[in-house]
Amino acid sequence: MIADITSLFDLNVYTDKGKYVGKVQDVQLEANERKISGLALGNVNKDLFDVETKGVIIPYRWVLAAGDIVIIRQPNVSLGEKGEEAEEI
């Protein structure tokens, strides 16, 4: 099933453990591959991130489900750490 990308905007994002992460502000695309590569989140939960930031980009591969909300897998490490984890924006 093909869904409209704009349907993701303004959805609340939660981990699979029920923690609020943030709100989808934008979608990062891989144009050549024609797929979503990440979700740019604003209004982020300050308890989940090590530093003050306006937002983060989470890898789309973390997304488990999207509907009325977005559910992502709970990373094994703090969301605020660099590397493979969420990218600060």
ROGUKOL-692500 format. One record per residue (C-alpha): residue number from 1; x, z, y. Coordinates in steps of 0.5 Angstrom, whole numbers. Each point is the difference from the previous one (the first is absolute). Example, Ala and Ser with C-alpha at 12.3 -4.5 7.8 and 13.67 -1.06 7.14 Angstrom:
% residues 2
<pt resi="1" xx="25" zz="16" yy="-9"/>
<pt resi="2" xx="2" zz="-2" yy="7"/>
% end
This chain:
% residues 89
<pt resi="1" xx="0" zz="0" yy="0"/>
<pt resi="2" xx="3" zz="-2" yy="7"/>
<pt resi="3" xx="-2" zz="5" yy="5"/>
<pt resi="4" xx="1" zz="0" yy="8"/>
<pt resi="5" xx="7" zz="3" yy="2"/>
<pt resi="6" xx="-4" zz="2" yy="7"/>
<pt resi="7" xx="-4" zz="5" yy="-5"/>
<pt resi="8" xx="6" zz="4" yy="-1"/>
<pt resi="9" xx="0" zz="2" yy="8"/>
<pt resi="10" xx="-2" zz="7" yy="2"/>
<pt resi="11" xx="0" zz="2" yy="-7"/>
<pt resi="12" xx="2" zz="7" yy="-2"/>
<pt resi="13" xx="6" zz="1" yy="-5"/>
<pt resi="14" xx="0" zz="6" yy="-5"/>
<pt resi="15" xx="5" zz="1" yy="-5"/>
<pt resi="16" xx="-3" zz="1" yy="-7"/>
<pt resi="17" xx="1" zz="7" yy="0"/>
<pt resi="18" xx="-5" zz="0" yy="6"/>
<pt resi="19" xx="5" zz="1" yy="6"/>
<pt resi="20" xx="-2" zz="-4" yy="6"/>
<pt resi="21" xx="6" zz="-5" yy="2"/>
<pt resi="22" xx="-2" zz="-4" yy="6"/>
<pt resi="23" xx="-5" zz="-5" yy="3"/>
<pt resi="24" xx="2" zz="-8" yy="-1"/>
<pt resi="25" xx="1" zz="-3" yy="6"/>
<pt resi="26" xx="3" zz="-6" yy="-2"/>
<pt resi="27" xx="2" zz="-4" yy="-6"/>
<pt resi="28" xx="7" zz="-3" yy="-2"/>
<pt resi="29" xx="0" zz="-7" yy="-3"/>
<pt resi="30" xx="5" zz="-4" yy="-4"/>
<pt resi="31" xx="-2" zz="-7" yy="2"/>
<pt resi="32" xx="4" zz="-4" yy="-4"/>
<pt resi="33" xx="-2" zz="4" yy="-6"/>
<pt resi="34" xx="-7" zz="0" yy="3"/>
<pt resi="35" xx="-1" zz="8" yy="-2"/>
<pt resi="36" xx="-1" zz="7" yy="3"/>
<pt resi="37" xx="7" zz="3" yy="0"/>
<pt resi="38" xx="-2" zz="7" yy="4"/>
<pt resi="39" xx="-5" zz="4" yy="4"/>
<pt resi="40" xx="2" zz="2" yy="7"/>
<pt resi="41" xx="-3" zz="7" yy="1"/>
<pt resi="42" xx="-2" zz="4" yy="7"/>
<pt resi="43" xx="-2" zz="7" yy="1"/>
<pt resi="44" xx="4" zz="2" yy="-6"/>
<pt resi="45" xx="0" zz="7" yy="-3"/>
<pt resi="46" xx="6" zz="4" yy="3"/>
<pt resi="47" xx="0" zz="4" yy="-6"/>
<pt resi="48" xx="2" zz="-6" yy="-4"/>
<pt resi="49" xx="6" zz="-2" yy="4"/>
<pt resi="50" xx="7" zz="3" yy="2"/>
<pt resi="51" xx="0" zz="-3" yy="7"/>
<pt resi="52" xx="-5" zz="-1" yy="6"/>
<pt resi="53" xx="-2" zz="-8" yy="-1"/>
<pt resi="54" xx="-5" zz="-4" yy="3"/>
<pt resi="55" xx="-2" zz="-3" yy="-7"/>
<pt resi="56" xx="3" zz="-2" yy="-6"/>
<pt resi="57" xx="0" zz="-6" yy="-5"/>
<pt resi="58" xx="-1" zz="1" yy="-7"/>
<pt resi="59" xx="1" zz="-5" yy="-5"/>
<pt resi="60" xx="-6" zz="-3" yy="-3"/>
<pt resi="61" xx="2" zz="1" yy="-7"/>
<pt resi="62" xx="-2" zz="7" yy="1"/>
<pt resi="63" xx="-7" zz="-2" yy="1"/>
<pt resi="64" xx="-4" zz="2" yy="-6"/>
<pt resi="65" xx="-7" zz="-1" yy="3"/>
<pt resi="66" xx="-3" zz="-3" yy="6"/>
<pt resi="67" xx="-8" zz="1" yy="2"/>
<pt resi="68" xx="-3" zz="5" yy="5"/>
<pt resi="69" xx="7" zz="3" yy="0"/>
<pt resi="70" xx="7" zz="-2" yy="-3"/>
<pt resi="71" xx="3" zz="4" yy="-5"/>
<pt resi="72" xx="8" zz="0" yy="-1"/>
<pt resi="73" xx="4" zz="3" yy="-5"/>
<pt resi="74" xx="3" zz="6" yy="1"/>
<pt resi="75" xx="8" zz="-1" yy="1"/>
<pt resi="76" xx="4" zz="5" yy="-4"/>
<pt resi="77" xx="4" zz="1" yy="7"/>
<pt resi="78" xx="-2" zz="2" yy="7"/>
<pt resi="79" xx="-3" zz="-6" yy="3"/>
<pt resi="80" xx="4" zz="1" yy="6"/>
<pt resi="81" xx="7" zz="-2" yy="-4"/>
<pt resi="82" xx="3" zz="-6" yy="2"/>
<pt resi="83" xx="2" zz="-6" yy="-6"/>
<pt resi="84" xx="-5" zz="-2" yy="-4"/>
<pt resi="85" xx="-5" zz="4" yy="3"/>
<pt resi="86" xx="-5" zz="0" yy="6"/>
<pt resi="87" xx="3" zz="-4" yy="6"/>
<pt resi="88" xx="0" zz="3" yy="7"/>
<pt resi="89" xx="-3" zz="-4" yy="6"/>
% end
